[in-house]
Amino acid sequence: MQALLRNRKFLFIVFGLFLLNLFIANHSTMLWDEDEAAYAGFAKNIVENGDWLVPDFMWSDIHRKPPLHFWMVAVSYKIFGIHEFATRLPGVLSIIGTVLLVFFLGRRVFGRDVALSACIVMACSLFIPNIAKIAVTDAPLLFCQTLSALSLFIFIKNPKWTWNLLFWLGIALGVLIKGPPILILCGGLWFFLFIVHPERKRLIGTHPWIFLPLALLPLLGWGYLAYQHDPEMMSWMIDWYITKRVSGSVLGQTAPPGYYLLVIILAFLPLLPFLPAAFVDGFKRLRKREEEMLMLAGWLLSGWLFYELLPSKLPTYVLGAIPAVAILIARSLPADNHVEYPYYKLTATFSVLYVFLIFTLVIILIFAIFQVLGRVASLSAIKFSMFIWPLAFVMSTLIFAKRYKYGIGGLVINGLLFTTLAWFFLMPLIEQPRSAPKRLAETLNREAPAGTTVLLGDDFTRIPSVPFYLSQYVGKQYFHYYDRERMVEILGEPFPYAAVVGEAWKEKIEADLMARGDSLFINKKIEGWTTDAMDEGSYWLLMRYRF
């Protein structure tokens, strides 16, 4: 790997593609339901209503969290305007910041070459670049988790106040973004190192009895002020985000232990040939009680293995452990071509497996797109596969031949291109059907007069992107109706009303109007499907009068 680190052209290509992957299509891709659209709605209401305390948006109650992420998006809106690019910018900057932390702080613990290699491993992973492209809380939380973990490691080696303050700063910001997850990671890491690390006494110098209450003050201050405005919300958040996730699954999001191992394998799929070797090497170092490996073991234990035991499962729960896995992989990579690499047989075996796995995945991808989107769309998937699979085959062959410099470099580029080409070739195929809420709002803006009041039916999936885009293009005059008969009466009034309903209500409204001798002036269907619920997300736009 050292040979690649000395190649400036390679580094320029890697980090150039990484930055491209972070920003590509962020301005044109519709917000993802439900979380991203809900968070965008919270931030939009902050900008428009000036309420910075209580996250509030239509159909988004279950997505309420501590407010720091929403505040960051709201600030982005104030600077750049309310649109998709501004929504995702804080997440993109958080991921860039995380990679920079791994390099600038990681090199103080693991050395420059390992830290830079870990940055490359993270850049080519399938998790890190793509989580930045969905404006959820996990990217800013990852920045805080990485800041705290690496600062604690440096403090153990060099117990200065600077690193202790950065450790607690990361915790203070992290709990204000998502609450308990950063306490689980940093608390578990602290206790693990206090038990096993030879310099455990230095951990007492972090003074948790003083700094933990101070780190929680911003969260407690916000909680107190928010409680004054909405007591029920705070009780609900404690029950929803702590009690229910510890005692059981939420919204059916559960899986057996081993789920997050699969997530990690998929996240680091581009470097799969070296992933088993990384864990074997790490285990051997841990048996020798190597100091840096003890640190990584604590990071993996509290950031990954703890969540394997919880019944509630979501892929992003394990995101905090991703930098630790990247460092683990970076430490085990062979230095150059034809070196005496102790894990050659293991790596060669998984190189063959990697080729077959990539081939299987692209076949499944082509078949799935053909089934869902048709023959023309599947041709784009075939073009995508023609770039990815042959390169995977060539790079695995090079690794088998002990040409590690070119093999690792090719795997890294292949991982980066996987994300790039997926957004160029595959995302446009998905974007058209999933963008129905945005197309609905654009159609309503084009067809209806200014000041139209929008009536939302109760026969389609309640996803936050619908009210978000309606409020963007039409204004805030929209109401959710449970009573179809009342909606028919309102549509009959000579005022600018428009109804958005599903298939069931549309047919009944037409029948009701026909029975009264009336008809619809606008009767348009906007077809699509929801990626969150994986079902039909089509809408009917109905208007009774021309204005």
N, C-alpha and C positions, 0 to 999 in steps of 0.2 A: 504493500500500500504506500510505502514511503516514496516509491518511484512516481506514483501518481501525484502525490502531494507536492512534488517538486516541479510538476508540469503545469505551468501557468495557463496554458491554453485549455487544458482539461478543467482546471478550476473555474476559469471564465465561462466555459460552456455549461458546467454543472450549475453554478449559481445564477447564470443568466437564464437558463431554462427554469430553474426553481422560481425566480421572480416572475417569469412569464406565467408559470402555472398558478401562482398566487393571484394574479390580476386578470387573467384571461376570462372574458365573458362575464365579469362581475357586474358590468353595467347593463347587460342585456338579458341575463337569466332572471326569470321571475323568482320572487321570494319563495322559499320552500316552506310547505306546511308540515307540521303546524308551528313548530317552535320559532323558526326564523321570522315568519310573518307575525306571530304574536309579539315577539320582542320588538320588531319594527313598529308595531302598533303602539306598544308601551312608550317607545321613544317619541313617536309622532304626537301622542297625546301630551307628553311632557312639553314639547315645543309649542303646541297649540294652546294648551290649557295652563301651563306654568305649574302643574302639580308634580313636583320632584320627589314626593314621598310615597304615594300609593300607586304601584303599577296597575294600570287599568286600560282594558281594551275589549271590544266586543268579542265574545266567544273565546276568550283567552285566560279565563280565571285559573285554570290548572297549570298555566305556565308562569305564574308569578313567582318571583325570586327576589333576593336582595338586589338593590337597584344599580350597582356600579356599572354593570354592562349596559343597562338601558341609558344611564347618564352619558356614557361614552358615545353611544349611537346618537343620542340627542344632540350632543356637542357637534358631532360630525354633520348632523342635519343642519344645524345653525350655520355651519361654515360652508358646506357644499350644497345644501338643499336636500329635500326629502326624495331620495331615489335609491335604487338597489346598490349602486356603487358606494354611496355614503353609508348605507346600512352595513356593508361588509368591511369597510375600511378599518375599523378598530380590530377586528379579528385578524385581518391580514398583517397589520402592524404588530399585533401580539405574537404571531408566528415568527415574523422576522426577528422580533426581540428575543424570542425563545432560542432561536438558532444562534443569535449573537451571544446570549448568555452561556450556552453550551461551549462556545469557543473561548470567550474571554474569561469566564469563571472556571470552566472545565479544565482549561490548560494549567491552572494553578494547582489542580489536584491530580490530574491524569497525564499531564504533559501536552505539549502543543500538537504533536502528531496525532495522538489519540483524540484530542478535542476536535481537531479539524476533520479527521476521519468520521467522527460521530456526526458532525454537521452535514457531511456528504451523505451519510447513511440516512439521516432524517430527511434530507432534501429529496432523496429518490424514493422514499417510502410512499405507500399509497394512502396513508392516514394524514400525515402532517400537512401537505399542500392542500388537500381537499377539505379538511376541517376548517381551514381559513376561508373557504369560499362559501361557507354557510354561517351566517352571523348568529351563532349560538354562544352560550357563555363559556364553552369549554376551551376555546383558544386563549382568551384572557386569563382564565384560571390556570391553564398550562404554564403560561408565562410566570405567574405568581408561584406555582408549585416548583418550577425549575429554579427560580430565584432563591427561594427558601432552602431547597435541598442543597444546592451547590454552595450557598453562603454558609450553611451549617458545616459542610465538609471542610471548607476553607478555614472556618473558625476553629475546628478541631486541630488543624495543622498550625494555624497562626491566630491565636485567640485575641483578636483586636476588636474593639467596639464597633468598627465599621461593619464587619461581617455579621456581628450579632444583630445590629440594627437592621441590616438588609434581610436577615432571616425573619425577624418579626414584622418587618414592613411587608414582605411577601405574604405572610399569614394574615395581616390586617386587611390587605387588599383582597386576598383570596376569599375570606369569609364574607366580605361585602359584595363579592360577585356571586358566590354559590353556597355559602354557608359551610356545612361540616366537611366536605371532601378534603379541603386543604388541612384541616385539623387531623383528619384520619391519616393522611400521608405524613405530615410533619411530626405529629405526635407519635405515630408508630415508628417512624425513623429515629426520633430522639430516644425513645425507650429501648429500641433494639440496640442502638449504638452504646447506650449507657450500660447495657448488660454485657456486650461482647467486645467493645472497642478497648484497646489497651490504654488509650488516653481518655477514658470515660470521665475522669474527674474534671476535665476541661468543660464538659457539657454543663456542669453546675454553674459555670460562668455565664451561661445564657440567661440565668435568673428568670426562669419561667414563672415563678410566683409573683414577679413584678411585671414582666413584659407581656405575659399572656392576657391578663386583664386589660392592659393598655392596648394590645392588639385588637381586643374585642370591643373596645370602646366605640369605634365608628359604627360597627354593626348594631351595638346596643343603643347608641344614640339615635340611629335611623329607626330602629325598632320601636323605641319609645315614642318618637314623634309620629310614626306611622300608626301606632296603636291609638294615639289620640284621635286620629282621623277615622280609622277603621279597625276597631278591636277584633271583629270577627276574622278579618284577613290574617292577622298575626297568629291567632289560634289555629286557623286552617293550615297555614304554612308549616307550623311546627308538626302538626299531625301528618300532613301530606309528605313532607320532605325528610322527616326523621323517623317517626313512629312506624309508618306504613312500610317504608323501605327496609327497615331493620326486621320487622316482623313478617313481611310477605312481599309479594310482587305488586307492582303498580300498573294498572291498565293492561294486565296480562303479560307484562314484559319480564318474563322469567326464562331461565335455562339452567341446566345442570352444571356442576363444576366442570371445568375444562372449556367452557364457552370463551373465556378471555384468552386462553392459549390459542384458540382458533383465530380470534381477533388479531393477536400479535403475529401469528403466521401470515395472515392475509395482509396485515399492515407492512410487513417486511418481506413480502413475496418477491420483490426484485432481487433480494439478496438471500433467498431461501437456501442456496447451497451452503452458505456459511452460518446459518442460524443455529443448527444443532451443534456445530463445532463451538460456537460462542458459549452455549450453555454448558457443554462438557468442559471447556477451558475454564469457565467461571467457577464451576463446581470444584475443579482441581485447585484453583487458587484459593477458594474459600476453605478447603480442607487445610491448606497451609496457613490459614488465618492472615492472608495478605490484607494489609490495611485498606487499600482502595476497593478490594473485592468485598470486604465487610460493609463498606459504605453502600456499594451497589446492591448488595444482598438486602440491606435494610430498606433501600428504595423500592426494590422489587416486591419485598414482602408487604409493605404498607400501601404501595401503589397498584399492585396487581393481585397477589395471592389472597389478600384480605377480601377482595370483591368476588373472588371465586366462590366464597362461602355464603355470600348473601343471596337470598332467593330472587331479589329484584335485579334485573340485568339490562343494561344498555351498553352499546359498544364504547361510548365515550367515557364510561366510568374508569376505564383502564388507561385513558390517555395520559394521565400523570406519570405512568411508568415508562412511556415510550422513550424519553431521553435516556433513561437508565439502560434499556435494551439496546439503544443505538450505541451507547458507550461500550456495552458488553460486546457487541459485534465488532466495533472498531478495534478493541484490544486484541481480538483473536484473528484478525485478517493477516494473511502472509505478507511479508515485507516486500518481496520482489519475485521475479520469475525463477523457477527451478530451485527455490530454497528448500531446506529440509523442513517441510511443514508437517507437524505431528498428526494433523487431522486430515491428511490427504484422502485416505480411503473413505472416511465419513463424508467429506465434501464431494468427492467424485460420485458417491452413491446418490447423494441428494441433488447433484447436478443433473443426473439422468431423470430423477423424479421431477425436478423442476421443469424439464422440457416436456414431459408427459402431462404435468399439471397445467402448464400454460396452454398446451395444445387442447386439453380437455376444456379448459375455461373458455377459450375462444370459440370452440365448437358450440358449447352451451349458449354463449352470448349470441352467436349468429342465429342459432335455432330460436332462441327466445325472442329476438327482435323480429325474425320472420313471422313467428306466431302472433305477436302483438301488433306490429306495425306494417307487416307485409313485405313483399319481395324487393321493392325498390329500396326500402330502408335497410334490408339485410345486406344489400350490396355495399353500403357504407361500412357496415360491420366487417365485411370481408376485406375491404381496403384497410381498415384498421388492423385486422389480424395479419395482413400481408407485411406490415411493418414490424409487428411485435414478435410473432412466433419465430420467423427465420433468425432474427437477431438473438432471441433467447437460445435457439439451437446452436448458433455459432459460438456464443459466449460460453455456454456450458461445455462445448467441445474444447475450447481453449483452457478452461479450468481443469478438465479431465487430462489435458496434455501438460499441466503444470505451468501454463502461460498465464500466471496469476495477474500480472500487470494489465494485460489486455482483457482478460476475462472479467476481472472486477470492474475495470473501467467501462466495459461494454454493458455489464449488468446494471451499473449505476445509470448510464445513459438510457438504457432500455426502460428502467423504472421511471425516469423523468419523461421520456417520450410516451409512456403509457398514459400518464396524466394529460400531457399536452394533446395527444391525438384523440383521447377520449372526449375532451372538451371541444375539439375541432370537428370530429366525425360523428360522435355518438350523441352528445348533448343536444345538437339541433334536432335530432330525431325525436327526442323525448320532450323538448321544449314546446313544440307545437301543441300536443295534446294536453300537457300539464299546465299550459298558460291560459286556460279557459277563464279564470277569474279576472286576469288582466285584460283579456280580449272582451270580456263582458263589460268591464268598466269603460273601455275605449269605445265600444259600440254604443253604450248608453250616452256617453259624452257627445258622440257624433249625432245621435238620433233625437235625443231629448233636449228641451230648452233649458237654459240656465235656471237654477233654483228648483229643479224637479225633485220631488220627494220620492224616495225609493222605498218600496215595500218589499221586505224579504220574506219569502214563504218559509214553511216549516217542513218541507219535503225534500230537502237536499242536505248533504253533509255540511255541518257547520265548521268551516275552516276559516281561520282569521284572515287569509289573503283576500277573501271576498269583501268584507267591509274595509280592509286597508286600501285596496285599489279603487273601490267605489268612492271612498272619501278623497282619494287623490284626484280622480278625474271629474267627479260630480259634485262633491261637497259633502257636508256632514248630515244632510237631511235624509236619513234612512231609518226605517223602523222594522223590527222583527215581529211578524204576526203569526200567532198560533191559530187564529180564527179565519178560515178561508172565506166564509160568508161575509165577514166584515171587510175583507180585502175586496171582494166583488163590489160591495156598496161604495167603497172609497174610489175604486177605479171608475165608477159611473159618475162621479162628481166632475164638474167642468173646471178642473184645476190640474196643473201639471203633476200627475202621479204616474209612476212606472212601477211595475211589479216584476220581481225576479223570483221565479219558482222552478220546481222540478217538473218532471213529466206528469206525475199524478195530479198535481194541482192544476197544471195547464189545461188538461182535458176537461176537468170539472169546471174551471172558471169559464172556459169557452162555452160549455153547455149552459151554465147559469146565465151568462150574458145573452146567449141565443134565446133562452126562454123568456127573457125580458125584451126581446127584439133589438138587442144591441150587438155590436161586433167590435173586434179589435182593429185599431189602426196599425199598430206595430205588433208583429208576432214572429220573433226571430229566435232561433235556437243556436246557442254557442256550445259546441261539442268539445268534450275533453274528458280527462280522468284525473283523479287525485292520487298523487304518488304516496301520500302518507297512509291513506286507507286502502290504496290499490283497488279502487272501484270507480265506477262512472262518476265523473264530475261535470256533467252537462247542465246547462241552464237555459230557461226560456225567458226572454225579455218581452213583456207585454205592456202595451199602452192603449188606452181607450180613445183618447182624443188627439187630434193634430193641433199643435199650438204654433 
